[in-house]
């Protein structure tokens, strides 16, 4: 019988890998961000498919099944939220770099026009 957490983990891992690959293809994600989320997605898939990893984590955390279920749901929610926030930060960073480049170009051409007018 397949555990629900295995299905949720594999689905989440495949989702992270697929979205990261799509964003890389569309060039809406940086190389560093892609690498980070691709590795996290692969680790989630590996952790979900190998049951011994879950049991080792359960032993380390010393939790019961009910607590683990609640903890697992929060982890999934937080991973999705961090992924979305990381994507927004990456987009905003790209916009800031483009805006700074435009300002630098305008200042450069403005200073060149003033130099030509002085001659």
C-alpha positions, 0 to 999 in steps of 0.5 A: 500500500502506498503511503499518502506522504509518498504520493504528496512528496513525489508530486511536490518534487515533480512539481518543483522540478517541472516548474523550475525547468519550465522557468529556465526554458522561458528564461524567467529564472536565474541559474542559481535559483534553478539549481537550488529548486531543482536540487530541492525537488530531487531531494524531496523525490528521493526522500519520498520514495525511500521509506527508510529516510522517512523512518530515520527522520521520524526517529531523529525527530522522535515524533508520533504519527499524528504529530508527523502528519501535521508537521508534514503538512506544514512543511509542504505548505512552507516549501510551496510558500518559500518557492513562490516568494523566491520566484518573486524576489528573483523577478524583482531583482531582475527588474531592479537590474534592468531599471538601474541599467536604463538609468545609467544609460540615460545619465551617460547620454545626458552627460554626453549632451551637456559636454557637447553643448559646452563646446 
